[in-house]
């Protein structure tokens, strides 16, 4: 998913950056902790992470004594950065929307709140065929929408087919390409009847895959795989009235600055849901967000906030996240489809200077995780080799190359990096360059256009697997803003679908290295997650690698420890299906 506010994790406030970095290191062990060791993030420099709390200065952040106590333990107020919220999950792609959707919608599986592993949601049971390509799911008998209507297997099928509709170009439709016929249908090559999704009866959903995909349950946690109530499938505007949703909460009031959610008493797992009401405040004012925290009105800030204005900084949580901030070079307009030109642009840049202001500088697209092979990242400058590549491609000294357009948002960091790129390519390689600034509200829309060569994004993995990053660059992916098209890359990605374990990760690493070597992705930094929340007062919220926190698990603790008193964390259940399903 795209980060809701690109760059906010890059500029956090000069006077307390040191404190935040220590906190980041202290909480990094918590991020992405899973029962599968290879999914636990490690530092990019290969050093051992400290234990949580190690190294926090004695004169650390003020304690929580300055904030009022929780008055209503059945109500939670959260602050998100202000964006135009899209309630139709078929059209959504922002991280803040993904967080909201954990309250409103639910599919066959959902995220474990700590490990981010898939846990059964509307899937009461499932069977996998011998060739591992056919999944048969049984829908829970008590799965209901908030209006009392039952959730049926055909609601999944109709929702998924509508998301794949070639006329809609839904942001996440290419995620469904693992399903038989899905890619051909969304590209307009076949009819919907040829897609491998079948509702055999009200409670039985059969999904046929093109090839085995061991990560399929993890993918099904994503909100795009949710069912849709029949009255809403053909609706193009879900903002006119509250959607008939099936999650643990539903919308009871809304305006441009606020959403009010109430507990869905008909939700299949309602006894587990402690909160009766969630108020989501949308703010584009970092000082206002800080004030809402200081007064105790908001108990969680997930968005822009003036950290220096916080009277209580004990709630600052910074943790490693499965996310990367990167630039990319497009292949849409000639001659930039020539990989020699793209590589020349990539290796000529002063990468140490570009990455110097970032907490976790990145040479690769995928955050280094245990078990994933180490690959050669993007480094430089190598000016002589870059010049040789230009000459080999037929453009010695940059002669004959058209103007290259770098598209950015109006931020100091983006201007700094774009300035280094433009200066290098003009002065060292002789390439004409133009930097174009686009308002943030329009930026993501313009990335789909074919009138620029270099753009940037911050991508957060939608599930804990390298595939969530690598599938974006496939030829037919509608997330492929770079318009990258490479037969060798396609062959590696196809090969990985038939593999598992170490062999699969080796093939995916080869695909990533090819992507970097051919000058398409220019990694800048791994993006940490920043949240303001008091974990001593709120249960069910855990730092994790995807920065997704399912609302259904939230509850206020009966009491808070006194300042300086540590509580032992409760043991998590070993069997996800039994304990969380």
N, C-alpha and C positions, 0 to 999 in steps of 0.2 A: 504494500500500500504506500502511496505517497505520503510523506510527512506533511502534516497540516500547515506548518509554518516553516518552510525551508530556511535554515540559517539560525533559528532561535537557539539551537544548542551550540552554536559557534561563538556567540557573543553573550556572555552570562554576567558580566560586571567585573571591572578590573580589580576592585579592592578586595573581593572575596574569591577570586578565581583559585587561589591556593587552597583555601578551605574546601571548595567544591571538588577540586581534584583529589584531595585526600579522601573526601567522602565517597567519590566515585570509586577509588581503589578499594575502600573499605567495603562497599556494597557489591563490588564486581562479582564476588563469588556467588552471590544470590541470583545473578542474572542467568537465565537459561539452565538452571540446575535441573537435571532430569535423571531418570533412572537409567538412561543410556549415557555413559560418561562422555562420549564423543560430542555430545551436544552442549557441553558446558564451555562457554567462551573462556579464552585465555588472553593475557595481554599481548598486544601486537609485537612487543619487543622480546617475547619469549621468557620474561622473568616470572618468578612465582608470585602469585597474588597473595597479599596479606589476608588474614582473617578479618571478618567484619568488625570494624571498630579499631583495628590496629592502626596506630600512627595518627589518630585524630588528636589535634593539639589540646593541651590542657586548657588553654584559653579558647575553647571552641565556641560554637554557636550558643546563643542564650537558650535557657531552658524553656519549657512550655508553660511556665508559671504565668507568663504575661497574657495568655489567651483565656477567654472565658470557657468554662466547662460546657460540655454538651447538654443542652436542655431537653431536646426531644430525641430519644434514642431510636425512634422509628422513622426518622426523616434525615436525609443527607442532602446537603447542597454542594454542588461541584461547579467549578469554573473552567470553561473551555475557551480557547481563542475564538474570536468571532469570525465565522465564515458562513457563507450561504449553505445551510444544512440541506442535504438531499436525503429525504426519507425513503425514497425508492432505492433499495440496495442494488438494483440492477444498474443504476446510473452512478453509483458511488465509487470513490477511490481514495478518499482522505482518511488519515489515521484517526482523527477525532470522530468521524462517522463510524468507523469500525468499532470504536469503544462504545458509542451510543447504541449500536446495533446489538451488543451483548445483552442489553436490557430488553430490546423490542422483538428480536427475531431469534429463532433457533432451528437448526437443521438436524441431521441424523447424528452428528457428533458435535461436541463443544469443547472448548479449551479447559484443561485442568488449570485452576487459578495460580498454581505455583510452578508446575513443570511445563505447561503449555502443550502437554501430550493430549491426544484425543481421548475423550471420555464419552460414553454413550449418552445421547440426548434423546431425540425422538426415535432412535433405533433401539427397539426392545431386544432384538436379536438379529443375527446376520449369518450367512453362509457364503463360503468362497469355493468356487468350482476347482476341480483338480488342476486345470491349466492356469488358475489364478487370474482369470480374465472376466469372470462373471460373478458379480456380487448380488446376493439376494437379501434384502433388508425387510424386517418385519416392524411396522410402525406400532408404537405403544397404543394400547386400547384407550388410555385416558389422555391422549394428546389432543388439546383443544386450543382454539383461538379465544381471545378474551370475551367474545360475544357468545360463547358456548358452542359454536359449530365445531365439529370434529375435524382434525387434520387427517387427510386421506392421502394415499400414495399418489393419486392422480394430481394432487395439488403440487407435489414435488415435480412431477413430470411437466405439467403445464408451466410452472414457474421457470424451470430450467430451459425449456424450449423457447419461452418468450424472451429469456435473456440472450439466447443464441440467435434470435431473429436477425437476419442479415441487414434489415433496414434500421436496426437500433444501434449497432456498433457499441454494445455495452463494454465498459472498460475491462471487465474481467472475463469476457466470454472466451478468450483463448485459454483460460485455466481449464475449461471443459474439453480441450482437445484430446485429453487422455481417453475420452469416451468415444466409442465407435460411432463414426459418422458425424460427430459434433463439428469438427473443423470444416468438413465439406458443406454442412448445412449453413453455418454462419457465414461462409464465403459464397453462398448462393449456388452451390454446385448440385445439391440434392434436396429432396423434400424432407420435411420434419419427420415423416414416418420412417425414414432410414436411420434416424439417430437411435443409438442403443440404450434407450430409456423406456421401460415398460411398466405400467401399473397393472399387475396381474389381477388384483382385486383391491378392495379398499385399504387393506393393510399390508400389501406385498408390493415392494418396489424392486425391480430387477434392472441392474446397470451392467452393460457389457462394455468392457474396455478394449482398446486396440492392442494392448500388450499388458503384461503384468505391471502393476504399479504399487510397490509395497508401501508407499507414502499416501495412498488414496484416503485412508481414514483421517490423516492429518489435514489433507486438503479439504475434506468435507466439513471441517470446523469453520471454514471461512463463510462469512455471511452470504456470499453470492449463491451458496448451495441451500438456502433456506426455502421453505414452501411459501406460496402466496395464496391468500384467500381468493376464491373464484371471482368475487366481485371486484377485485383489484387488478387482475392479470392484464386487462386491456386498458387500464387507466394510465394516462400519461402524466397526471399531476396528483401526487400523493400529499400535497401540502394543503389542499382545500379543506380536508377534514382528517381526523386521526386515522391512521391505517389500522385495518383489522389484523393485528399482529398476534403471534403465538408465543412470545417470550415471557419471561418472568414479570415484566412490567408492560404497561401500555400508556399511551399519551392521553392525558385528560385535559390539558390546557397548553396552549402554545402561542408565542408571538416572536418577533424577530430577535428579542433579547433573552428569551427564556423558554424552557420546556419543563412541564410538570408531568411526572410519571407516577402512576399508582401501581401497587402490586396487583398482579393478575391472579385472582383467587382461584381461577380455573386452570392455571398452569399445572402441568402434570407433577411437578416437583415443588409445589407451593409451600409445603411444610418446611422446606429448607430455606426459604426466602424470609429473612428477618425484617428488612426495611419495608415500611408501608408506602413511603413516598420518596422520590428522588427529584430534586430541583436542579436543573442544569442551567447555569447562567452563562451567557455568551458575552465576552468582553474583548474589546480591541484596545483597552487601556491597561497597560502593565501596572500603573499605580493603583487603579481601581481594584485589580485582582489582588494586589498586596493588601489593600485596605479590607477587602472581604475576608481575607485570611486573618488579619490582625484582630478584627472585631469578633471573630469566631462564627460569622455567618456562614462562611464556606469552610469545609473540612478537608477539601482536596482541590488543589490547583493543578490542572493539566493543560498548560498553555502558557502564553506570554505572561511574565510576572516580573516586577521590579524587585529583585532579591534584596537589594540594599535597603529597600523600604520595609522589609519584614521586621517586625518587632520580635518575632520568635523564629529563629532560623533552625531550630532543632528538627523541623519537618522537611528539610531539604534532602531529597533522595535522588542521587545520581547513580545510575547503574549501566553496565555494559548492555548494549542492545544489538540485535541482529539487524543492523542498519548501516548503510553506507551513503556518504555524500560524494557525488561524482559528477564530472562533466562527460559529455559524449560528443563524438564527431559523426555527423550524419552522412549517409551514402546516397541520399535521395537525388542530389543534383550532381551532374558531372562537372569536373573530373574526380570528385571526392569519393566516388565508388571504388577508386583504385586504392587498394590497401597499402601500397607503397607510400602514397601521399599522406594517408592518415597516420601511418607509423612515423613518418618524418615529422609531422606535427607533434606527435606524442613524445618522442624521445628527445626533441630539441628543447623542451621546456625545463626551466630551473625548478625541479620538483621539490628540492629541499626548501627553497624560499616559499614556494606555493603552500607547502604543508606546515610551515614553521609555527603558525599561530593556532594550530589545531591540537587538541589534547591527545587524540589518537590518530596520528597520520597514517594513511592507508596507501599501500602499494598494490593491493589486490581488491577485487570487487567484493569477495566474500570474506567476512570476518574469520580470522584463523580459529578453527575449532578442532579439538583433539580428534585424531583419526582421519581428518581431511588432509590430503597430501599437500606438502609445501610446494608452491609454484613460484616461478619467476614473475615478479611484479613489474610495475611501470616505474622506471627510474630515468634519470638524465641530469644534466644535458649531455647529449652526444651530437654536437653540431655537425661534425665532419660526416658521420654516417647519415644524418638527416639530409645533408646536401647531396650526398651520393644517391640517396633514394629519389630525391627530386629529379636529378639528372637522368637516372635510370627510367623514370616515369615519363621523361620527355619535357621536363620543365626546369632546365638548368638555371640556377640563380633565381628561381621563382618566375622566370619569364613566361608569359602566356597564361598564367593562372588568373582566374577571375577573383573578384573581391570575396573574401570570406567573412561571413556575418556571425558574430558571437552574440547570442541573445541572453540577457540576464534580467534580474529584478533590481529595483532601486535599493540596494543595500551596500554598505561600506565594504563588506567582505567580498561580495560578488564583483564589485568594481575593482577591488585590489587584484583579485585573481585574473579577471578579464584583462586588466591593464598589463599584467605580466605576460599573458598569452599574446596580446596584440603587439607589444613591444618586441618580444622574441621573434615572432613570425615575420614582422616587418623588417626588423634590423638584421636578424641573423639569416633569414631564408629569403627575403625579398618578396614576401607575399602580401598583397594589399588586404587590410583588415578593417572592418567596421564593427564597433561595439554598439549594440542596440538595447536600450533599456525599456522594459515593458512593465506596467503596473502589475503588482502581485495578483490582483483579482482576475486578471486576464491571462496570466503567464501560462498556466497549464493548458489552456485552450490553444494558445499560439504554438505550443510545442508540437501540435499535430500538423502544422502547416509546412509547406515545402519552400519557405523563403529565408532559411537560415542554415548554417552549418554546425554551429556549436551551441549546445544548451547545457543546463545542469538540472539535477534533481537529487532528492534524498529519498531512498527507497528502504522501507522497513519490510522485512520478510513477513509474509502472510502465514507461514507455518515454518516450523523449525527444520528446514531442509534446504540445501543449496539449490535445489530445483526452483524454488520460489524466486531466486534471482536470475537463474540461467534461462528459464522458459521465456523471459521477457524479450530475449534477443533472437528468438526463432523467427524465421522468415515470415510466417503468417500470423504472428502474435500481434494483437492490436495494442499491446503495451510497448511495441518496438518503435519508439519515437525516432530512433536512429536510422530506421529503414535498413538495418543490417541484413544482408542476405549472403549466406556462405554455405556451399555444399558440404564442406568438411565439418563445419559446425553442426549442421543438420544430421550428418551421419553419426557423430559422437553422441548427440542428444538421443537419437533413435536407439543407438546401441545401449545406452544407460537404462532404457526402459525395460530391457530384458535381463538386467543384472541386479544384484542385491549386495548389501554389505560393503566390504572393502573394494571389491571389483567395481561396483557402481560408483563409489566415491572417486576412485582413480580415473574413471572415464569422465566424470563431471569435472574433475580438476583439469584434465586435458582440454575440455571444452572451454573452461574459464581462461586458461593460459592462451588458447588460440584467440579468444575474444580480446584479450589485452594486447597480445603481440601484433594483431592486425589493426591496432590503432582505433578501436571503436569506443572503448571505455577508458576514461581518465580518472582513476580513483583519487580522492583528496583526503578523506578522513572517515573513520568509523564513528557513527553518531551515538553518543550516550543519551539515555533517556533522563529527562529532568522532571520531577514531580515534587509538589509540596504537599505533604501529608503526614499526619502523626500516626505512626504504626502502633504506638502504645495505646491508642484509643480506638482504632478501627481494625477489626478482624477481617480476614478474607482478602486483603490487598497485599500482594507480594511483588517485589521487584522481579521482573522477568525479561527474557531476551526479546520478546515481541512488544513489550510495553502495552499489552492488552490485559485488562483487569475485569473479568466477568462480574457484573453488578449483582448477580444472584447470590454470591457468597459473602457480600458485605454485611457486617453487623458491628454495632458498637460494643466494646468490651464493658464488663460490669464495673471495672475500676481501672484506673491508670496507676502505674507504679510511681512512687515518689521520685523526684529528680535524683539521679545517681544510682538508682536501684535497678538492676537488670533482671529481666524475666527470661526464663528458659523457653525457647521456642517449642511449641507443641510438636510432637512427632506426626509426620504426615502418613496417611494410609499407604501401605505397600501395594495393595491391589486396587488399582483405579476403578475397575469395573464394579467391584463390590462396594467400595467405600463412597465413590462419587457418582455412580450411575444409578 
